[in-house]
Amino acid sequence: MLGKLIKHEFRATGRLMAPLFGALVLLALAVRANDLVFQHVESYSAFLNILNRLLIIAYVLALLGVMVFSTVLMIKRFHQNFLTDEGYLMFTLPTSVHSLLWSKLITAALFFIFTFLAEALSVAIVADDHLALRPLELNHRDVVSLLNLVYEGLFEIDDNYQPQPKLAYAYSFSNDGRKVQVTLRDDISFHNGQTLTSADVVATLDYMLELAGFDENLDSEVPVADRGLYYSTFYSIKSWEATDEQTIVFTLRRASYGSLYALTFPILPASQVAADMPAGTGPYKYDGYEQGSAIWLTANDGWWNRPPQVRYVRASIYDTAEQALNAFDTQSVDIAMTRSINASRYSGSLNTFSITARTRQLEVLLVNRAYKDFKSDDNGQNLLRQAISYAINRSELISSAYQNMTTVAYTPIPSGTWLSNESTIRDIYDPLMAASLLDSAGYKLADDGNRYKDGKKMESLRLLVYDEPGSTARTNAANKIVDQLAAVGIPAYVATWSRESVQTKLVSGDYSIAMCGFNFDVSPDPGFTLTSTASCNYTRYRSNDMNDLITQLRKSYTADSYKNAMSLIQDQFEQEQPYICLYWRSAVLLSRETFTDVRDVRELEMLRGIENYGN
């Protein structure tokens, strides 16, 4: 009898649930089909874009709806069959109450399983097993470096860290510097055979703006992590217009040569700006993938520059730096990129060629000028702040905490670049000068080894620090700084907090000294850390002279005037030390062969030149 009851229940429930399962799967197929069409249409279709979004919304609602409906249906059938007049009739059947109850429970369990399977199937259809690489939306540095082999921008940053035309043939600023006209090369084709035109540039920028969610005032409700990799472009570029198929005119937010740095984003075909793995113009194109394991690239013989020497590239995916290094050790890969300080073990190896690239992450020591002992005098000076700067041995930090995997920094401008004012580069480590400044400030060294001022023992400074996941390098460096400060009589201790907690204290000013990193984007403009109202001016530094120099920089629209303004900024920085620069974080590219054209300034460009590998 139980079997007959289950069969009856299964049929009665199935008449309601089966159409829902079918509709869910059909909707998933529609989403997938529209996505595939959207990726391969030969011209941009706003209709397909809208349809794709509507289908996705409908699919998500259907997922939730089927789950809710299944639950409500089971509850309703239990209620009707046992607690209503219908239930009275059921109890008249020639079977036990236990059999009735078990038939309901077994049927409900089966359909909950079927619901889960139907939803899992629909998700698998929508997700597919394809690799979703969208160059405008990624922010993982290693993936971006790889995609630089596939995609190119209007400009690129050369070895001297200066913007140079790439897909652009020529450019010119207007007389007031507020507009820049860019003329495209006429010999560029995407990997899908389409010719590059100004419409592709406009569509790429339109999509980038949509991702960022900016209004006219650069306000956005989109979280920073979801704005796409190149949202800072719009801090420089206000609007854009294609005047013909080869020309785009950009209206700038300010007249600045630095705006050219913002024009390095990858250009995509207008028909594929939101597609997975869209066509590019670079020396390599997609040739396949192994889900979660590797990406295959093949040489683009139609590349406008020159035929690549290397025909195929297999980019392996590893979860950790150590896995990548182990793969290099076992010769599973020929090249490895990493920021791991463990890469230092390859230094001097006869079998390994390595190049260290300076990243755009600047490690600094922040000294809070609003803190009681660090406030400036009438001349804007503070001897204790100066003493701390003289007490720090950057070279020792680099060797002990980072195993020489960093490059010394004295200003926020990387040395050895076209913008560097070499006259400001000097090692100011001088413990004797630090001790002398402390004496002059009234902090006298007593016989007990401590310093006293006005009869009071010098207060210990709390050095705030946070570490990146899986690394204690910054904490190790902070402990070494504590030792260096102690050597001149400044007591301090390390307080390791979460990144979020340290960030909160930096913003509120609830700290004395802190160690952290500034991540510069492609632009070298240091104003976001130096102007009086800057978002990252955590030291409460105030200087009208520096404000004026930053303004001058941002109004300079020739290379010479831009360089001159940056030189003056470095001079001012060296005099006033708004914060203490320590070093630039480094990335390492390991290889068993030598590249002929590897970038050593920008980490994201490290793979550029792989097309000449072994040549």
Phi, psi and omega per residue, in radians:
M1 nan -0.644 -3.136
L2 -1.029 -0.701 -3.139
G3 -1.092 -0.729 3.117
K4 -1.131 -0.696 3.120
L5 -1.099 -0.757 3.131
I6 -1.105 -0.731 3.129
K7 -1.063 -0.761 3.112
H8 -1.096 -0.819 -3.136
E9 -1.104 -0.694 -3.126
F10 -1.092 -0.761 3.127
R11 -1.143 -0.794 -3.099
A12 -1.099 -0.728 3.129
T13 -1.306 -0.668 -3.121
G14 -1.094 -0.577 3.117
R15 -1.053 -0.496 3.131
L16 -1.596 -0.682 -3.011
M17 -1.488 -0.612 -3.077
A18 -1.001 -0.814 3.096
P19 -1.056 -0.604 3.111
L20 -1.169 -0.751 3.091
F21 -1.055 -0.768 3.135
G22 -1.097 -0.744 3.135
A23 -1.125 -0.668 3.131
L24 -1.120 -0.782 3.136
V25 -1.146 -0.744 3.112
L26 -1.095 -0.686 3.105
L27 -1.149 -0.674 3.083
A28 -1.103 -0.723 3.095
L29 -1.109 -0.662 3.114
A30 -1.130 -0.728 3.097
V31 -1.074 -0.808 -3.132
R32 -1.121 -0.762 -3.125
A33 -1.119 -0.764 3.130
N34 -1.132 -0.649 3.112
D35 -1.103 -0.744 3.123
L36 -1.146 -0.719 3.095
V37 -1.105 -0.756 -3.111
F38 -1.052 -0.603 -3.121
Q39 -1.302 -0.381 -2.976
H40 -2.083 0.051 3.082
V41 -1.119 2.611 -3.060
E42 -1.531 -0.105 3.065
S43 -2.527 2.651 -3.096
Y44 -1.093 2.275 -3.118
S45 -2.159 1.900 3.090
A46 -1.143 -0.583 3.136
F47 -1.073 -0.815 3.129
L48 -1.133 -0.602 3.101
N49 -1.101 -0.831 3.118
I50 -1.130 -0.767 3.134
L51 -1.053 -0.722 3.132
N52 -1.057 -0.741 -3.135
R53 -1.204 -0.721 3.115
L54 -1.109 -0.715 3.120
L55 -1.123 -0.701 3.121
I56 -1.114 -0.772 3.102
I57 -1.056 -0.794 3.140
A58 -1.091 -0.695 3.141
Y59 -1.125 -0.784 3.122
V60 -1.072 -0.774 3.102
L61 -1.091 -0.667 3.121
A62 -1.144 -0.703 3.086
L63 -0.983 -0.865 -3.141
L64 -1.172 -0.690 -3.083
G65 -1.117 -0.775 3.134
V66 -1.096 -0.703 3.122
M67 -1.120 -0.813 3.141
V68 -1.151 -0.786 -3.113
F69 -1.064 -0.735 3.129
S70 -1.052 -0.780 -3.136
T71 -1.145 -0.824 -3.124
V72 -1.097 -0.711 -3.126
L73 -1.067 -0.781 -3.130
M74 -1.122 -0.737 3.110
I75 -1.113 -0.733 -3.122
K76 -1.121 -0.730 -3.130
R77 -1.179 -0.667 3.056
F78 -1.058 -0.778 -3.110
H79 -1.119 -0.826 -3.104
Q80 -1.153 -0.714 -3.036
N81 -1.364 -0.288 -3.078
F82 -2.149 -0.435 -3.001
L83 -2.058 0.091 3.127
T84 -2.114 -3.047 3.101
D85 -1.052 -0.569 3.084
E86 -1.073 -0.631 3.108
G87 -1.142 -0.621 3.113
Y88 -1.043 -0.709 3.122
L89 -1.198 -0.635 3.141
M90 -1.115 -0.642 -3.122
F91 -1.241 -0.137 3.069
T92 -1.515 -0.158 3.133
L93 -1.174 2.605 -3.105
P94 -1.345 1.080 3.101
T95 -2.640 2.899 -3.093
S96 -1.427 2.770 3.075
V97 -1.085 -0.623 3.134
H98 -1.080 -0.718 3.124
S99 -1.134 -0.730 3.092
L100 -1.046 -0.790 -3.118
L101 -1.150 -0.758 -3.137
W102 -1.149 -0.640 3.113
S103 -1.091 -0.697 3.101
K104 -1.159 -0.800 -3.096
L105 -1.130 -0.763 -3.134
I106 -1.140 -0.763 3.125
T107 -1.104 -0.747 3.122
A108 -1.077 -0.763 3.133
A109 -1.083 -0.760 3.137
L110 -1.062 -0.760 -3.099
F111 -1.320 -0.452 2.968
F112 -1.146 -0.675 3.077
I113 -1.140 -0.784 3.118
F114 -1.069 -0.679 3.109
T115 -1.076 -0.802 3.111
F116 -1.060 -0.780 -3.133
L117 -1.133 -0.720 3.129
A118 -1.111 -0.731 3.131
E119 -1.215 -0.676 3.099
A120 -1.108 -0.724 3.102
L121 -1.092 -0.756 -3.131
S122 -1.135 -0.703 3.101
V123 -1.112 -0.716 3.122
A124 -1.094 -0.655 3.117
I125 -1.149 -0.810 -3.119
V126 -1.161 -0.817 -3.104
A127 -1.245 -0.633 -3.045
D128 0.992 -2.891 3.062
D129 -2.054 0.325 -3.114
H130 -1.350 2.744 3.126
L131 -1.545 2.158 -3.106
A132 -1.680 1.583 3.057
L133 -1.918 1.929 3.132
R134 -2.052 1.798 -2.957
P135 -1.049 -0.437 -3.139
L136 -1.424 -0.206 -3.016
E137 -1.984 -0.150 -3.113
L138 -1.456 2.714 3.031
N139 -2.438 0.121 3.095
H140 -1.356 2.126 -2.968
R141 -1.051 -0.686 -3.106
D142 -1.204 -0.680 3.112
V143 -1.174 -0.716 3.105
V144 -1.072 -0.730 3.108
S145 -1.047 -0.721 3.100
L146 -1.121 -0.778 -3.082
L147 -1.219 -0.275 3.027
N148 -1.145 -0.274 3.032
L149 -1.396 -0.317 -3.069
V150 -1.789 -0.628 -3.025
Y151 -2.081 2.683 3.127
E152 -2.360 2.725 3.128
G153 -1.891 3.080 3.073
L154 -1.086 -0.642 3.103
F155 -2.227 2.773 2.984
E156 -2.262 2.817 3.108
I157 -1.689 2.109 -3.074
D158 -1.398 -3.097 -3.081
D159 -1.092 -0.378 -3.132
N160 -1.642 0.142 3.132
Y161 1.151 0.653 3.101
Q162 -2.094 2.403 3.136
P163 -1.201 2.360 3.115
Q164 -2.313 2.562 3.117
P165 -1.000 2.434 3.105
K166 -2.127 -1.475 2.999
L167 -1.327 -0.323 3.034
A168 -1.352 2.447 3.059
Y169 -1.578 -0.700 -3.122
A170 -2.710 2.853 3.082
Y171 -2.626 2.755 3.096
S172 -2.701 2.469 3.071
F173 -1.557 2.624 3.012
S174 -1.227 2.969 -3.089
N175 -1.048 -0.601 3.137
D176 -1.608 -0.005 3.098
G177 1.320 0.063 -3.065
R178 -1.543 -0.153 3.090
K179 -2.339 2.582 3.045
V180 -2.294 2.228 3.131
Q181 -1.724 2.230 -3.113
V182 -2.053 2.213 3.071
T183 -1.808 2.236 -3.102
L184 -1.394 2.661 2.925
R185 -1.088 2.624 -3.110
D186 -1.800 0.169 -3.100
D187 -2.085 0.449 -3.065
I188 -1.840 2.254 3.029
S189 -2.219 2.547 3.022
F190 -1.301 2.926 -3.139
H191 -1.096 -0.397 3.121
N192 -1.540 0.114 3.091
G193 1.629 -0.210 3.131
Q194 -1.227 2.501 3.098
T195 -1.430 2.393 3.104
L196 -1.188 2.252 3.052
T197 -2.336 3.020 3.109
S198 -1.098 -0.457 3.118
A199 -1.089 -0.583 3.106
D200 -1.185 -0.690 3.107
V201 -1.124 -0.780 -3.136
V202 -1.105 -0.797 -3.134
A203 -1.108 -0.674 3.103
T204 -1.089 -0.806 3.132
L205 -1.157 -0.704 3.111
D206 -1.023 -0.748 -3.135
Y207 -1.214 -0.693 3.077
M208 -1.034 -0.730 3.124
L209 -1.154 -0.664 3.096
E210 -1.094 -0.747 3.108
L211 -1.068 -0.758 -3.094
A212 -1.231 -0.541 3.123
G213 1.267 0.400 -3.092
F214 -1.307 2.486 2.916
D215 -1.689 -2.943 -3.103
E216 -1.070 -0.487 -3.110
N217 -1.664 0.209 -3.127
L218 1.106 0.446 2.993
D219 -1.561 2.525 -3.114
S220 -2.599 2.457 3.037
E221 -1.607 -0.050 3.121
V222 -1.393 2.234 3.084
P223 -0.971 2.559 -3.093
V224 -0.951 -0.702 -3.102
A225 -1.138 -0.322 -3.095
D226 -1.859 0.135 -3.061
R227 -1.502 -0.027 -3.066
G228 1.575 2.845 -3.030
L229 -1.249 -0.481 -2.938
Y230 -1.962 0.479 -3.084
Y231 -1.129 -0.449 3.135
S232 -1.156 -0.223 3.074
T233 -0.928 -0.655 -3.022
F234 -1.390 -0.107 2.962
Y235 -1.255 -0.357 3.114
S236 -1.866 -0.670 -3.041
I237 -1.765 2.120 -3.125
K238 -1.561 -0.807 -3.135
S239 -2.688 2.991 -3.091
W240 -2.641 2.660 -3.103
E241 -2.652 2.308 3.037
A242 -1.507 2.044 -3.138
T243 -1.563 -0.431 2.951
D244 -2.749 -3.040 -3.036
E245 -1.148 -0.341 -3.080
Q246 -2.023 0.053 -3.001
T247 -2.292 2.356 3.047
I248 -2.246 2.368 3.067
V249 -1.918 2.138 3.128
F250 -1.780 2.263 2.996
T251 -1.640 2.200 -3.036
L252 -1.671 2.652 3.063
R253 -1.268 -0.468 3.038
R254 -2.626 2.643 3.118
A255 -1.254 1.817 -3.055
S256 -2.657 2.294 3.004
Y257 -1.046 -0.527 3.132
G258 -1.061 -0.285 3.103
S259 -1.097 -0.426 3.124
L260 -1.109 -0.502 3.079
Y261 -1.114 -0.462 -3.124
A262 -1.353 -0.176 -3.077
L263 -1.743 0.556 3.136
T264 -1.808 0.077 -3.133
F265 -1.175 2.662 -3.105
P266 -1.222 2.413 3.106
I267 -1.652 2.240 -3.125
L268 -2.001 2.754 3.034
P269 -1.082 2.481 -3.129
A270 -0.980 -0.533 -3.108
S271 -1.386 -0.153 -3.012
Q272 -2.285 0.368 -3.054
V273 -1.069 -0.500 -3.134
A274 -1.919 0.207 -3.069
A275 -1.460 2.758 2.980
D276 -1.383 2.270 3.108
M277 0.958 0.972 3.133
P278 -1.198 2.856 3.107
A279 -1.217 2.582 3.063
G280 -2.130 -2.913 3.108
T281 -2.097 0.034 -2.975
G282 -1.368 -3.079 -3.080
P283 -1.211 -0.230 -3.141
Y284 -2.300 2.680 3.090
K285 -2.306 2.791 -3.118
Y286 -1.123 2.421 3.120
D287 -2.262 -0.054 3.112
G288 2.631 3.128 -3.123
Y289 -2.759 2.759 2.973
E290 -2.080 1.918 -2.973
Q291 -0.848 2.114 3.113
G292 1.214 0.143 -3.050
S293 -2.209 -0.844 -3.044
A294 -2.788 2.790 3.036
I295 -2.183 2.321 3.121
W296 -1.799 2.313 3.025
L297 -2.101 2.573 3.082
T298 -2.223 2.675 -3.068
A299 -1.076 2.418 3.055
N300 -1.634 1.703 -3.094
D301 -1.175 -0.293 3.105
G302 -1.633 0.225 -3.126
W303 -1.057 2.382 -3.051
W304 -1.154 -0.391 -3.051
N305 -1.446 -1.202 -3.141
R306 -2.869 2.694 3.128
P307 -1.142 2.254 3.121
P308 -1.110 2.450 3.085
Q309 -1.280 -0.697 3.104
V310 -1.455 2.205 -3.023
R311 -1.520 -0.618 -3.068
Y312 -2.363 2.522 3.069
V313 -2.295 2.207 3.040
R314 -1.945 1.988 3.137
A315 -1.688 1.918 3.141
S316 -1.471 2.554 -3.105
I317 -1.887 2.187 3.110
Y318 -2.208 2.606 -3.087
D319 -1.354 -0.534 -3.074
T320 -2.320 2.803 3.094
A321 -1.101 -0.656 -3.121
E322 -1.148 -0.630 3.073
Q323 -1.096 -0.712 3.115
A324 -1.129 -0.745 3.124
L325 -1.161 -0.655 3.089
N326 -1.132 -0.668 3.090
A327 -1.122 -0.637 3.087
F328 -1.178 -0.720 -3.141
D329 -1.083 -0.684 -3.106
T330 -1.533 0.114 3.123
Q331 1.094 0.436 3.009
S332 -1.261 -0.463 3.055
V333 -2.288 2.695 3.134
D334 -1.632 -0.393 -3.078
I335 -2.350 2.453 3.073
A336 -2.373 2.399 3.060
M337 -2.018 2.362 -3.102
T338 -2.822 2.727 2.941
R339 -1.793 0.000 -3.075
S340 -1.086 2.306 3.111
I341 -1.187 -0.257 3.096
N342 -1.200 -0.252 3.076
A343 -1.152 -0.246 3.134
S344 -1.100 -0.343 -3.126
R345 -1.161 -0.264 -3.139
Y346 -1.569 -0.086 -3.107
S347 -1.045 2.200 3.134
G348 1.427 0.065 -3.138
S349 -1.204 2.337 -3.121
L350 -1.264 -0.389 -3.063
N351 -1.713 -0.026 -3.048
T352 -2.286 2.252 2.970
F353 -1.676 2.289 -3.138
S354 -2.336 2.607 3.050
I355 -2.356 2.327 3.133
T356 -1.730 2.155 -3.127
A357 -1.892 2.321 3.082
R358 -1.273 2.218 3.072
T359 -1.474 -3.139 3.078
R360 -1.734 0.380 3.052
Q361 -1.759 1.979 -3.110
L362 -1.750 2.089 3.072
E363 -1.493 2.307 -3.061
V364 -2.391 2.797 2.954
L365 -1.932 2.079 -3.132
L366 -1.643 2.275 3.058
V367 -2.019 1.991 -3.032
N368 -1.248 1.873 -3.102
R369 -1.217 -0.223 3.078
A370 -1.551 -0.165 3.107
Y371 -1.211 2.529 -2.968
K372 -0.898 -0.759 -3.080
D373 -1.501 -0.112 -3.075
F374 -1.940 0.136 -3.124
K375 -1.202 2.532 -3.086
S376 -1.330 2.648 3.022
D377 -1.453 -2.970 -3.097
D378 -1.115 -0.381 3.125
N379 -1.668 0.148 -3.137
G380 1.351 0.248 -3.085
Q381 -1.897 2.803 3.030
N382 -2.652 2.046 -3.021
L383 -1.174 -0.573 3.136
L384 -1.167 -0.742 3.075
R385 -1.028 -0.781 -3.132
Q386 -1.113 -0.691 -3.139
A387 -1.078 -0.729 3.107
I388 -1.048 -0.747 -3.139
S389 -1.096 -0.761 3.136
Y390 -1.220 -0.393 -3.063
A391 -1.429 -0.237 -3.018
I392 -1.608 2.161 3.103
N393 -1.738 1.683 -3.078
R394 -1.086 -0.709 -3.116
S395 -1.058 -0.688 3.119
E396 -1.172 -0.677 3.089
L397 -1.062 -0.777 -3.093
I398 -1.119 -0.740 -3.087
S399 -1.319 -0.670 -3.032
S400 -1.491 -0.763 -3.056
A401 -1.614 -0.550 -3.056
Y402 -2.059 0.128 3.073
Q403 0.870 0.736 3.100
N404 1.121 0.416 3.121
M405 -1.650 0.498 3.071
T406 -2.483 2.905 3.115
T407 -2.093 2.288 -3.096
V408 -0.993 2.409 3.098
A409 -2.171 2.382 3.091
Y410 -2.036 -0.418 3.071
T411 -2.433 2.975 3.121
P412 -1.297 0.089 3.126
I413 -1.885 2.127 -3.112
P414 -1.026 2.326 3.095
S415 -1.199 2.723 3.108
G416 1.394 0.130 3.098
T417 -1.864 2.976 -3.075
W418 -1.149 -0.328 -3.119
L419 -1.651 -0.136 -3.039
S420 -1.309 2.284 3.003
N421 -1.637 1.714 -3.002
E422 -1.122 -0.359 -3.135
S423 -1.191 -0.329 3.136
T424 -1.554 -0.099 -3.087
I425 -1.531 1.814 3.098
R426 -2.676 2.474 3.123
D427 -1.423 2.007 -3.084
I428 -1.707 0.202 3.112
Y429 -1.079 2.042 -3.092
D430 -2.735 1.537 -3.101
P431 -1.078 -0.540 3.098
L432 -1.166 -0.704 3.075
M433 -1.136 -0.687 3.109
A434 -1.041 -0.785 3.141
A435 -1.135 -0.691 3.127
S436 -1.122 -0.727 3.120
L437 -1.129 -0.673 3.094
L438 -1.103 -0.736 3.093
D439 -1.060 -0.773 -3.133
S440 -1.135 -0.514 3.128
A441 -1.413 -0.060 3.105
G442 1.718 0.018 3.126
Y443 -1.580 1.601 -3.049
K444 -1.564 2.416 3.139
L445 -1.404 2.164 -3.126
A446 -1.680 3.005 -3.120
D447 -1.112 -0.450 -3.126
D448 -1.394 0.060 3.119
G449 1.540 -0.062 3.122
N450 -1.759 2.769 3.067
R451 -1.765 2.476 -3.115
Y452 -2.250 2.528 3.048
K453 -2.335 2.185 -3.106
D454 0.956 0.666 3.103
G455 1.372 -0.016 -3.127
K456 -1.875 2.360 3.109
K457 -1.131 2.409 -3.137
M458 -1.047 2.266 -3.098
E459 -1.251 2.405 3.101
S460 -1.209 2.373 3.120
L461 -1.560 2.378 3.081
R462 -1.618 2.009 3.133
L463 -1.617 1.838 3.123
L464 -1.316 2.445 3.134
V465 -2.712 2.604 2.986
Y466 -2.313 2.618 3.135
D467 -1.936 2.694 3.024
E468 -1.342 2.672 -3.132
P469 -0.970 2.300 3.094
G470 1.389 0.144 -3.114
S471 -2.433 2.434 3.063
T472 -2.046 0.270 -3.051
A473 -1.049 -0.754 -3.096
R474 -1.176 -0.702 3.082
T475 -1.113 -0.703 3.090
N476 -1.065 -0.729 3.105
A477 -1.144 -0.688 3.126
A478 -1.099 -0.719 3.096
N479 -1.107 -0.635 3.097
K480 -1.180 -0.665 3.074
I481 -1.095 -0.703 3.085
V482 -1.019 -0.743 3.111
D483 -1.112 -0.708 -3.131
Q484 -1.185 -0.663 3.076
L485 -1.169 -0.702 3.130
A486 -1.086 -0.559 -3.112
A487 -1.121 -0.405 3.095
V488 -1.865 0.093 3.048
G489 1.686 0.238 3.092
I490 -1.711 1.961 3.136
P491 -1.350 2.421 3.127
A492 -2.747 2.808 3.072
Y493 -2.543 2.710 -3.091
V494 -1.607 2.325 3.038
A495 -2.121 1.844 -3.117
T496 -1.575 2.066 -3.134
W497 -2.127 3.044 3.030
S498 -1.218 2.751 3.139
R499 -1.039 -0.712 -3.123
E500 -1.115 -0.715 -3.132
S501 -1.166 -0.753 3.111
V502 -1.098 -0.751 3.129
Q503 -1.028 -0.746 3.122
T504 -1.050 -0.757 -3.128
K505 -1.207 -0.634 3.099
L506 -1.110 -0.771 -3.127
V507 -1.143 -0.724 -3.105
S508 -1.394 -0.312 -3.095
G509 1.470 0.248 -3.106
D510 -1.510 1.111 3.113
Y511 -2.860 2.869 3.040
S512 -1.815 -1.003 3.049
I513 -2.322 2.645 -3.108
A514 -2.640 2.643 3.110
M515 -2.080 2.218 -3.110
C516 -2.738 -3.068 3.136
G517 -2.164 2.429 2.994
F518 -1.736 2.206 3.080
N519 -1.722 1.850 3.081
F520 -1.399 2.472 3.016
D521 -1.448 -2.818 -3.061
V522 -1.095 -0.486 -3.136
S523 -1.355 2.442 3.121
P524 -1.485 0.039 -3.093
D525 -1.066 2.028 -3.121
P526 -1.583 0.170 -3.035
G527 -1.058 -0.460 -3.111
F528 -1.187 -0.168 3.079
T529 -1.983 -0.184 -2.928
L530 -2.030 -0.513 -3.122
T531 -1.242 2.755 -3.043
S532 -1.045 -0.568 -3.097
T533 -1.859 0.272 -3.072
A534 -1.127 2.563 -3.098
S535 -1.125 -0.506 -3.113
C536 -1.949 0.421 3.069
N537 -1.464 1.249 -3.044
Y538 -1.327 -0.287 -3.123
T539 -1.493 -0.063 -3.107
R540 1.104 0.624 3.101
Y541 -1.258 2.302 3.138
R542 -2.301 2.085 3.136
S543 -2.638 2.012 3.088
N544 -1.121 -0.610 3.125
D545 -1.109 -0.778 3.126
M546 -1.164 -0.707 3.082
N547 -0.981 -0.764 -3.123
D548 -1.155 -0.667 -3.131
L549 -1.201 -0.681 3.083
I550 -1.115 -0.720 3.081
T551 -1.077 -0.750 3.099
Q552 -1.051 -0.747 3.109
L553 -1.017 -0.810 -3.052
R554 -1.319 -0.136 3.061
K555 -1.871 0.093 -3.123
S556 -1.601 2.038 -3.098
Y557 -2.039 0.324 2.899
T558 -2.060 2.687 -3.120
A559 -1.062 -0.721 -3.110
D560 -1.145 -0.798 -3.125
S561 -1.189 -0.612 3.099
Y562 -1.128 -0.788 3.134
K563 -1.121 -0.711 3.137
N564 -1.112 -0.768 3.118
A565 -1.092 -0.710 3.129
M566 -1.146 -0.614 3.104
S567 -1.123 -0.740 3.125
L568 -1.149 -0.641 3.094
I569 -1.069 -0.736 3.128
Q570 -1.145 -0.664 3.064
D571 -1.060 -0.807 -3.140
Q572 -1.122 -0.694 3.121
F573 -1.087 -0.773 -3.124
E574 -1.090 -0.620 -3.127
Q575 -1.284 -0.718 -2.973
E576 -1.821 -0.309 3.111
Q577 0.827 1.165 3.101
P578 -0.972 -0.600 2.961
Y579 -2.651 2.926 -3.049
I580 -1.698 1.918 3.072
C581 -1.287 2.379 -3.116
L582 -1.911 -1.082 -3.115
Y583 -2.898 2.792 3.000
W584 -1.595 2.265 3.033
R585 -1.099 2.621 -3.081
S586 -2.096 2.667 2.956
A587 -2.071 2.683 -3.082
V588 -2.171 2.342 2.984
L589 -1.894 2.100 3.137
L590 -1.827 2.415 -3.113
S591 -2.645 2.682 3.029
R592 -1.624 -0.030 3.059
E593 -2.302 2.985 -3.111
T594 -1.846 2.276 3.005
F595 -1.375 2.718 3.098
T596 -1.741 -0.176 -3.057
D597 -2.639 1.171 -3.109
V598 -1.812 2.316 3.118
R599 -1.296 2.353 -3.122
D600 -2.046 0.246 3.127
V601 -1.938 -0.840 -3.057
R602 -1.861 2.153 -3.129
E603 -1.011 -0.706 -3.062
L604 -1.219 -0.176 3.136
E605 -1.814 0.180 -2.994
M606 -1.102 -0.522 -3.114
L607 -1.507 -0.157 3.087
R608 -1.085 2.240 -3.055
G609 1.853 -0.104 3.123
I610 -1.114 -0.381 3.115
E611 -1.127 -0.308 3.119
N612 -1.824 0.261 -3.043
Y613 -0.898 2.204 3.081
G614 1.325 0.081 -3.093
N615 -1.558 nan nan
